[in-house]
Every structure is written in structure tokens, then in C-alpha cells.
Amino acid sequence: MRKEKVFGTVTPEELAKAEKSYGTVKVVTLDREVEVIKDAKGKEIENVISEGVSAIFRKPDRSTIKFASNKFMKVDQSIDTISGGEVIFHKCWIIGDKEMEDEDKYFFRACQELNAWLNELMGFTSA
């Protein structure tokens, strides 16, 4: 039996379990392809071409945020848009597609999304 997906390869059951266990979570989905088509009654529905890859991350605790934010700013005061997200990636991973960790094309993009989430959690940007 095929489970219904909510985000890429994450099932509603996996998301509910993660939210129950960890409270606030972040779902990162990359390379999901859909086309919107109309059924016989004219209702728009999604036709999924590719599920892409997905992972669920728990909200980082204060010490993880502090460690990640220290990785964000380099010694020369330039911004590193990967390292803070990389800390969140490794310390807050709950469940997801292994390709997101193993393949650079997914890993670096996921780290950038998590870095943006880190900024939201610290109050620097809004959701």
C-alpha cells in the first residue's frame, strides 16, 4: 500500500510523529516536481512528476543555535551561508532521504534553507 506524501517523501504519519516528539519541526523538500491539472469537474489537482528528496529537522535548542550562529560569521566578518545550516543539519536531523546528506547538490541547498530557518528562529527575519 502506497502512503500519501505531504512533502516529497515525508508521510503524514512521519510528520505527525516528529511534531509529537519534538514540537516545532522544519520539513525541507528539494527537487519536487508537480504539474497542476484539472480533473473532469474542473478541480485543480497536483500530478506529481517527481517526489524529490525530503527530511524533517527538529527545532534546535539554545546551545545548538548559539553554536550554529557562531559558525555563521567568519573571522573576516563575511557571512557563511552554509556552516550555520550545516550545524542544524547534523544536530537536528530526525528522518529523511539519505541522498540529502550524501549528495552535495542536495546537502548544500538544505544547509542554506536551514540557515534561513536559523535566522528566523533568532528573530533576524520573519517567516
Secondary structure, DSSP 8 states (H G I E B T S, - for coil): -----SBTTB-HHHHHHHHHHHSSEEEEEES-EEEEEE-TTS-EEEEEEE--EEEEEE---HHHHHHHHHHHB-TTS-B-TTHHHHHHHHHHEEEE-HHHHH-HHHHHHHHHHHHHHHHHHTTSS--
